[in-house]
């Protein structure tokens, strides 16, 4: 273990490429901080609301046998189970969770986070290091959009890594690899398919329609290879989970469309037919404008054997940003998708602006939203409204299920031997330590208003990021 850690530190410390940290002391501090944050992320916990649905996939397969995995979309029935993910996401989680179940309970966090988040993080780190050097790769490890996924657990870093690989491959004229990695990203979260037209336009302008058709066929064959067995086994349920479920989800989280959800709450279901797909209009308009720009840019610049990594990376980030900004699911975990491609594209001046904006997006929007959604109502045994289900959940139960058992255990020791002698409070279970934060309960009164403010703030940061990417297209370095 010491040798692995030493070799990792050596790789981090190798100074090459663009210089972001102005002296060796700052670079060493960044290395220590990145290692400490990655290691601490293992023990904190996960986002139980998401993970409980994933575990339900495993329970369905455990009950019905391994062969039932192809029927998962049919067998997984709400409210006990939801499977709105493409096949690869389900296959990856079930496989990793099976391995994790062989280990003691206390190590399951470590195994899941190692496979689903840390390994993709390090692969992306290695790719960025090869292209831009160790300093910019360190920036990736310290980026807050990445760190929030490290601490909560999601598939988004895997998607970011595959998107980065696909971008690098297509710029290097490795079209088969680019097509396969993009297909794998799409099979993890279907929305990544919005990048496909960008790639096809690039390949067509650079090498003609035959190469473009070949790229498309490889992409489709990879998708069908995974999807056809599940479709044959589950039929309509497969399409319902991957298409109908998302089409009928109410606006939620920090999407601008979610303002109506927080105002109406239960009543939002009455207006779903009107609000469900309004977001497609502004997204489609801006998406087509960007594709038109792609067509113009590639017509001017995409000559055979010419390196177009920066422009492809910027357009990739831009398309992802447009989706995150305009779609009805305002999940800021998605912001990690475009971080690696932006890091390899921006010059140092724009990179500093990019880091500032993404940091502020997490610190001033994503983090406060998480606190308002779970911690604030949990301090007063309140329920919290989950737009996904158009219903209320026990906030304290969700919060405590999201925490590692040992974190809760240490908290119980602190309250027993340190807190209670100083501040006498009634303690029945470890979670009662949250009563120390009862002063936060007053925020429940203005919770709706604060969330709506955060939604508007999120849009301002996202629009600023879009503007930064448009501005980068004018740069001489492209």
C-alpha positions as CSV (number, residue, x, y, z in Angstrom):
1,X,0.0,0.0,0.0
2,X,2.9,2.4,0.8
3,X,4.5,1.7,-2.6
4,X,1.2,2.4,-4.4
5,X,0.7,5.7,-2.5
6,X,4.4,6.7,-3.1
7,X,4.1,6.0,-6.8
8,X,0.9,8.0,-6.9
9,X,2.5,11.0,-5.2
10,X,5.5,10.8,-7.6
11,X,3.1,10.8,-10.5
12,X,1.3,13.9,-9.1
13,X,4.5,15.7,-8.3
14,X,6.0,15.3,-11.8
15,X,6.1,18.9,-13.1
16,X,5.3,19.1,-16.8
17,X,2.9,20.9,-19.2
18,X,1.0,24.1,-18.2
19,X,2.1,25.6,-14.9
20,X,-1.0,26.5,-12.7
21,X,0.6,26.4,-9.2
22,X,3.1,29.2,-9.0
23,X,5.6,27.5,-6.7
24,X,6.5,24.0,-5.4
25,X,5.0,24.6,-2.0
26,X,1.5,25.2,-3.4
27,X,1.8,22.2,-5.6
28,X,2.7,20.0,-2.6
29,X,-0.2,21.4,-0.7
30,X,-2.5,20.6,-3.6
31,X,-1.2,17.0,-3.7
32,X,-1.7,16.5,0.0
33,X,-5.2,18.0,-0.2
34,X,-6.2,15.9,-3.1
35,X,-5.1,12.7,-1.4
36,X,-6.7,13.6,1.9
37,X,-10.0,14.5,0.2
38,X,-10.1,11.3,-1.8
39,X,-9.4,9.2,1.2
40,X,-11.9,11.0,3.4
41,X,-14.6,10.6,0.8
42,X,-14.4,6.8,1.3
43,X,-15.6,7.0,4.9
44,X,-18.3,9.8,4.9
45,X,-21.2,8.0,3.2
46,X,-23.3,8.2,0.1
47,X,-26.6,9.7,-1.2
48,X,-28.9,7.0,0.2
49,X,-31.9,8.2,-1.8
50,X,-30.2,7.2,-5.1
51,X,-28.3,4.2,-3.8
52,X,-31.4,2.6,-2.3
53,X,-32.9,2.3,-5.8
54,X,-29.6,0.7,-7.1
55,X,-29.6,-1.8,-4.2
56,X,-33.2,-2.7,-5.1
57,X,-31.8,-3.9,-8.5
58,X,-29.5,-6.3,-6.7
59,X,-32.3,-7.5,-4.5
60,X,-34.5,-8.3,-7.5
61,X,-31.7,-10.3,-9.1
62,X,-30.8,-12.0,-5.8
63,X,-34.4,-13.1,-5.5
64,X,-35.0,-14.2,-9.1
65,X,-31.6,-15.4,-10.1
66,X,-28.8,-14.1,-12.2
67,X,-30.6,-14.8,-15.5
68,X,-33.3,-12.3,-14.4
69,X,-31.0,-9.4,-14.9
70,X,-32.3,-9.1,-18.5
71,X,-35.8,-8.7,-17.1
72,X,-34.8,-6.1,-14.6
73,X,-37.0,-3.4,-16.2
74,X,-40.0,-5.7,-15.9
75,X,-39.3,-7.0,-12.4
76,X,-38.4,-3.7,-11.0
77,X,-41.7,-2.1,-10.1
78,X,-42.4,1.1,-8.1
79,X,-42.7,2.0,-5.4
80,X,-40.2,-0.6,-4.1
81,X,-37.9,-0.4,-7.1
82,X,-37.1,2.1,-9.9
83,X,-34.8,1.4,-12.9
84,X,-34.7,4.5,-15.1
85,X,-31.0,3.9,-16.1
86,X,-29.7,2.4,-19.3
87,X,-28.4,-1.3,-19.1
88,X,-24.7,-0.5,-18.6
89,X,-25.3,1.5,-15.4
90,X,-27.4,-1.4,-14.0
91,X,-24.8,-4.1,-15.1
92,X,-21.9,-2.1,-13.5
93,X,-23.6,-1.4,-10.2
94,X,-25.0,-4.9,-9.7
95,X,-21.5,-6.4,-10.5
96,X,-19.7,-4.0,-8.2
97,X,-22.3,-4.5,-5.4
98,X,-22.0,-8.3,-5.7
99,X,-18.3,-7.9,-5.0
100,X,-19.0,-5.4,-2.2
101,X,-21.4,-7.9,-0.6
102,X,-18.5,-10.4,-0.2
103,X,-16.7,-7.9,2.0
104,X,-17.6,-6.8,5.6
105,X,-20.3,-4.2,5.7
106,X,-17.8,-1.5,6.8
107,X,-15.8,-1.9,3.5
108,X,-18.8,-1.7,1.1
109,X,-18.6,2.1,0.9
110,X,-14.9,1.7,0.0
111,X,-15.5,-0.8,-2.8
112,X,-18.4,1.0,-4.3
113,X,-16.7,4.4,-4.3
114,X,-13.4,2.9,-5.5
115,X,-15.0,1.2,-8.6
116,X,-17.7,3.8,-9.5
117,X,-15.9,7.1,-8.7
118,X,-12.2,6.9,-7.7
119,X,-10.9,4.7,-10.6
120,X,-12.7,6.8,-13.3
121,X,-11.4,9.9,-11.5
122,X,-7.8,8.6,-11.7
123,X,-8.2,7.5,-15.4
124,X,-9.4,11.1,-16.2
125,X,-6.5,12.4,-14.2
126,X,-4.0,10.4,-16.2
127,X,-5.5,11.6,-19.5
128,X,-5.5,15.3,-18.5
129,X,-2.0,14.9,-17.2
130,X,-0.8,13.6,-20.6
131,X,-2.4,16.4,-22.4
132,X,-2.0,19.4,-20.1
133,X,0.5,18.3,-17.4
134,X,0.3,17.5,-13.7
135,X,-0.8,20.9,-12.6
136,X,-4.0,20.9,-14.6
137,X,-4.6,17.3,-13.7
138,X,-4.3,18.3,-10.0
139,X,-6.9,21.0,-10.6
140,X,-9.2,18.2,-11.7
141,X,-8.7,16.3,-8.5
142,X,-9.5,19.4,-6.5
143,X,-12.4,20.6,-8.5
144,X,-15.6,20.9,-6.4
145,X,-17.9,19.3,-9.0
146,X,-15.8,16.2,-8.7
147,X,-15.5,16.3,-4.9
148,X,-19.2,16.5,-4.4
149,X,-19.6,13.2,-6.4
150,X,-16.7,11.6,-4.4
151,X,-18.7,12.3,-1.2
152,X,-22.2,11.3,-2.4
153,X,-21.6,8.5,-5.0
154,X,-23.0,8.6,-8.5
155,X,-22.3,7.5,-12.0
156,X,-21.4,11.0,-13.2
157,X,-17.6,10.7,-12.9
158,X,-17.7,7.6,-15.0
159,X,-19.7,9.5,-17.6
160,X,-17.2,12.4,-17.5
161,X,-14.3,10.0,-17.9
162,X,-15.9,8.2,-20.9
163,X,-16.8,11.6,-22.5
164,X,-13.2,12.8,-22.1
165,X,-11.8,9.6,-23.6
166,X,-14.2,9.9,-26.6
167,X,-13.2,13.6,-27.1
168,X,-9.5,12.8,-27.1
169,X,-10.0,9.7,-29.4
170,X,-12.0,11.6,-32.0
171,X,-9.5,14.5,-32.0
172,X,-6.7,11.9,-32.6
173,X,-8.7,10.3,-35.5
174,X,-9.3,7.1,-33.5
175,X,-12.9,7.1,-34.6
176,X,-13.8,3.5,-33.6
177,X,-12.6,4.0,-30.1
178,X,-14.3,7.4,-29.9
179,X,-17.6,5.9,-31.1
180,X,-17.4,3.0,-28.6
181,X,-16.5,5.2,-25.6
182,X,-19.3,7.6,-26.5
183,X,-21.7,4.7,-26.8
184,X,-20.6,3.4,-23.3
185,X,-21.2,6.9,-21.8
186,X,-24.7,6.9,-23.4
187,X,-25.4,3.4,-22.0
188,X,-24.6,4.8,-18.6
189,X,-26.8,7.9,-19.0
190,X,-28.8,8.2,-22.2
191,X,-28.6,12.0,-22.5
192,X,-24.9,11.9,-23.5
193,X,-26.2,10.9,-26.9
194,X,-26.6,14.7,-27.5
195,X,-22.8,14.7,-28.3
196,X,-23.2,12.2,-31.2
197,X,-24.2,14.9,-33.9
198,X,-21.1,16.9,-32.9
199,X,-18.9,13.9,-33.5
200,X,-20.6,12.9,-36.8
201,X,-20.3,16.5,-38.1
202,X,-16.6,16.6,-37.2
203,X,-15.8,13.2,-38.8
204,X,-17.8,14.2,-41.9
205,X,-16.1,17.5,-42.4
206,X,-12.7,16.0,-41.7
207,X,-12.8,12.7,-43.6
208,X,-16.0,12.5,-45.6
209,X,-19.4,10.8,-45.3
210,X,-18.1,7.2,-45.4
211,X,-16.1,7.7,-42.2
212,X,-19.1,9.5,-40.6
213,X,-21.5,6.6,-41.5
214,X,-19.0,4.1,-40.1
215,X,-18.8,6.1,-36.9
216,X,-22.5,6.1,-36.6
217,X,-22.8,2.4,-37.3
218,X,-20.2,1.5,-34.6
219,X,-22.1,3.7,-32.1
220,X,-25.5,2.1,-32.9
221,X,-24.1,-1.4,-32.9
222,X,-22.6,-0.9,-29.4
223,X,-25.8,0.5,-28.1
224,X,-27.9,-2.3,-29.6
225,X,-25.5,-5.0,-28.3
226,X,-26.4,-4.0,-24.8
227,X,-30.0,-2.9,-25.3
228,X,-31.5,-5.7,-27.5
229,X,-31.3,-8.5,-24.9
230,X,-33.0,-6.2,-22.3
231,X,-35.6,-5.1,-24.8
232,X,-36.4,-8.7,-25.8
233,X,-36.8,-9.7,-22.1
234,X,-38.6,-6.7,-20.9
235,X,-40.3,-5.2,-23.9
236,X,-42.5,-2.2,-23.1
237,X,-41.1,-1.9,-19.6
238,X,-37.7,-1.3,-21.1
239,X,-39.0,1.7,-23.1
240,X,-41.1,3.0,-20.2
241,X,-38.1,3.2,-17.9
242,X,-35.7,4.7,-20.4
243,X,-38.1,7.1,-22.2
244,X,-41.6,7.5,-20.6
245,X,-40.3,7.8,-17.0
246,X,-38.0,10.7,-17.9
247,X,-40.6,12.4,-20.2
248,X,-43.1,12.5,-17.3
249,X,-40.8,13.4,-14.4
250,X,-41.8,16.7,-12.8
251,X,-39.3,19.6,-12.9
252,X,-37.0,19.3,-9.9
253,X,-33.9,20.3,-8.0
254,X,-32.2,23.5,-9.3
255,X,-33.8,23.6,-12.8
256,X,-35.4,27.0,-13.6
257,X,-38.5,24.9,-14.4
258,X,-38.5,23.6,-10.8
259,X,-39.7,27.0,-9.6
260,X,-43.3,25.8,-10.4
261,X,-42.7,22.5,-8.5
262,X,-41.6,24.2,-5.2
263,X,-44.6,26.6,-5.4
264,X,-47.2,24.0,-6.2
265,X,-45.7,20.8,-4.6
266,X,-48.4,18.1,-4.8
267,X,-50.4,20.2,-7.2
268,X,-47.6,20.1,-9.8
269,X,-49.0,16.7,-11.0
270,X,-52.1,18.6,-12.4
271,X,-49.8,20.7,-14.7
272,X,-47.3,18.0,-15.7
273,X,-48.6,17.7,-19.2
274,X,-48.0,21.4,-19.8
275,X,-44.7,21.7,-17.9
276,X,-43.1,18.3,-18.6
277,X,-41.5,19.1,-21.9
278,X,-41.5,22.8,-22.3
279,X,-37.7,22.8,-21.6
280,X,-37.1,21.1,-25.0
281,X,-38.0,24.3,-26.8
282,X,-35.2,26.6,-25.5
283,X,-32.8,23.7,-25.4
284,X,-33.5,22.6,-29.0
285,X,-33.1,26.2,-30.3
286,X,-29.7,26.7,-28.6
287,X,-28.6,23.2,-29.4
288,X,-29.2,23.7,-33.1
289,X,-27.4,27.1,-33.0
290,X,-24.4,25.4,-31.5
291,X,-24.5,22.6,-34.1
292,X,-24.6,25.3,-36.8
293,X,-21.5,26.9,-35.3
294,X,-19.9,23.4,-35.2
295,X,-20.6,23.0,-38.9
296,X,-19.1,26.4,-39.7
297,X,-16.0,25.9,-37.5
298,X,-15.3,22.4,-38.8
299,X,-15.7,23.6,-42.3
300,X,-13.0,26.2,-41.7
301,X,-10.6,24.2,-39.5
302,X,-11.1,20.5,-39.8
303,X,-8.5,19.4,-42.3
304,X,-7.1,15.8,-42.2
305,X,-4.3,15.2,-39.8
306,X,-5.0,18.5,-38.0
307,X,-5.3,18.5,-34.2
308,X,-8.7,19.8,-33.2
309,X,-8.8,18.7,-29.6
310,X,-9.4,22.2,-28.1
311,X,-12.4,23.0,-30.3
312,X,-14.0,19.6,-30.0
313,X,-13.6,19.7,-26.2
314,X,-15.1,23.2,-26.0
315,X,-18.1,22.2,-28.1
316,X,-18.6,19.0,-26.1
317,X,-18.6,21.0,-22.8
318,X,-20.9,23.6,-24.4
319,X,-23.5,21.0,-25.5
320,X,-23.5,19.4,-22.0
321,X,-23.8,22.8,-20.4
322,X,-26.8,23.7,-22.5
323,X,-28.6,20.5,-21.4
324,X,-27.8,21.1,-17.7
325,X,-29.0,24.7,-17.9
326,X,-32.3,24.2,-19.8
327,X,-33.4,20.7,-18.9
328,X,-36.1,20.2,-16.2
329,X,-33.9,18.0,-13.9
330,X,-31.6,20.6,-12.3
331,X,-29.2,18.1,-10.8
332,X,-25.8,19.9,-10.3
333,X,-24.1,16.5,-10.0
334,X,-24.2,16.7,-13.8
335,X,-21.7,19.7,-13.7
336,X,-18.8,17.2,-13.4
337,X,-19.6,16.0,-16.9
338,X,-18.0,19.0,-18.7
339,X,-15.1,19.7,-16.2
340,X,-12.5,17.3,-17.8
341,X,-13.2,18.5,-21.4
342,X,-13.1,22.1,-20.3
343,X,-9.8,21.6,-18.5
344,X,-8.0,20.3,-21.6
345,X,-9.4,23.1,-23.7
346,X,-9.0,26.4,-21.8
347,X,-6.0,28.6,-21.7
348,X,-4.7,29.4,-18.2
349,X,-6.6,32.8,-18.0
350,X,-10.0,31.3,-18.9
351,X,-9.2,28.2,-16.8
352,X,-9.0,30.4,-13.7
353,X,-12.4,31.9,-14.5
354,X,-13.8,28.4,-15.1
355,X,-12.5,27.1,-11.7
356,X,-13.9,30.2,-9.9
357,X,-17.4,29.7,-11.5
358,X,-17.6,26.0,-10.9
359,X,-16.4,26.4,-7.3
360,X,-19.0,29.1,-6.6
361,X,-21.7,26.9,-8.3
362,X,-21.0,24.2,-5.7
363,X,-20.3,26.3,-2.7
364,X,-23.1,28.8,-3.1
365,X,-25.7,26.7,-4.8
366,X,-25.3,22.9,-4.7
367,X,-24.1,22.7,-1.0
368,X,-26.7,25.1,0.4
369,X,-29.4,23.2,-1.6
370,X,-28.3,19.9,-0.1
371,X,-28.4,21.4,3.4
372,X,-31.9,22.9,2.9
373,X,-33.2,19.7,1.4
374,X,-32.0,17.3,4.2
375,X,-30.1,18.8,7.1
376,X,-32.4,21.7,7.9
377,X,-35.6,19.6,8.1
378,X,-33.7,16.8,9.8
379,X,-32.8,19.0,12.8
380,X,-36.5,19.3,13.7
381,X,-37.8,15.9,12.7
382,X,-39.4,17.5,9.6
383,X,-40.2,15.8,6.4
384,X,-38.7,17.0,3.1
385,X,-40.4,17.3,-0.3
386,X,-38.8,15.1,-2.9
387,X,-40.0,16.3,-6.3
388,X,-39.0,13.1,-8.0
389,X,-41.8,11.3,-6.1
390,X,-44.1,14.3,-5.7
391,X,-44.1,13.3,-2.0
392,X,-42.6,13.8,1.4
393,X,-39.8,11.8,3.0
394,X,-38.4,11.6,6.5
395,X,-35.4,13.9,6.2
396,X,-33.6,12.6,9.3
397,X,-34.0,9.0,8.2
398,X,-32.6,9.8,4.7
399,X,-29.7,11.8,6.2
400,X,-28.7,9.1,8.7
401,X,-29.0,6.3,6.1
402,X,-26.6,8.4,4.0
403,X,-23.9,8.5,6.7
404,X,-21.3,5.8,7.2
405,X,-22.1,3.7,10.4
406,X,-18.7,4.6,11.9
407,X,-19.3,8.4,11.4
408,X,-22.6,8.0,13.3
409,X,-20.9,5.9,16.0
410,X,-18.1,8.5,16.5
411,X,-20.8,11.2,16.7
412,X,-22.6,9.3,19.4
413,X,-19.3,9.0,21.4
414,X,-18.8,12.8,21.0
415,X,-22.3,13.6,22.2
416,X,-22.1,11.1,25.1
417,X,-18.7,12.2,26.6
418,X,-18.3,15.8,25.4
419,X,-21.6,17.4,24.4
420,X,-23.9,16.2,27.1
421,X,-21.7,17.3,30.0
422,X,-21.6,20.8,28.5
423,X,-25.1,21.1,26.9
424,X,-27.6,18.8,28.6
425,X,-29.9,17.5,25.9
426,X,-32.1,14.4,25.7
427,X,-30.3,11.7,23.7
428,X,-32.1,8.5,22.9
429,X,-30.3,7.6,19.6
430,X,-27.1,8.9,18.0
431,X,-29.1,10.9,15.4
432,X,-30.5,13.0,18.3
433,X,-27.2,15.0,18.2
434,X,-28.9,16.9,15.4
435,X,-30.9,18.7,18.1
436,X,-27.7,20.7,18.7
437,X,-28.5,22.3,15.3
438,X,-32.1,23.2,16.2
439,X,-31.3,26.9,15.5
440,X,-31.3,25.9,11.8
441,X,-34.9,24.8,12.1
442,X,-36.0,28.4,11.6
443,X,-34.8,28.1,8.0
444,X,-37.8,25.7,7.4
445,X,-40.0,28.8,7.4
446,X,-38.2,30.4,4.5
447,X,-37.0,27.1,2.9
448,X,-39.1,27.5,-0.3
449,X,-37.9,31.1,-0.8
450,X,-34.3,30.1,-0.3
451,X,-34.5,27.2,-2.7
452,X,-36.0,29.5,-5.4
453,X,-33.2,32.0,-4.8
454,X,-30.7,29.2,-5.3
455,X,-32.4,28.1,-8.5
456,X,-32.0,31.7,-9.9
457,X,-28.4,31.8,-8.7
458,X,-27.7,28.4,-10.4
459,X,-28.9,29.8,-13.7
460,X,-26.7,32.8,-13.4
461,X,-23.6,30.7,-12.8
462,X,-24.5,28.3,-15.6
463,X,-25.2,31.1,-18.1
464,X,-21.8,32.6,-17.1
465,X,-20.1,29.2,-17.9
466,X,-21.9,29.0,-21.2
467,X,-20.7,32.6,-22.0
468,X,-17.1,31.6,-21.0
469,X,-17.2,28.7,-23.5
470,X,-18.6,30.8,-26.3
471,X,-15.8,33.4,-25.6
472,X,-13.2,30.6,-25.7
473,X,-14.3,29.8,-29.3
474,X,-12.8,33.2,-30.3
475,X,-9.4,32.3,-28.8
476,X,-6.3,32.0,-30.9
477,X,-5.3,28.8,-29.2
478,X,-8.1,26.8,-30.9
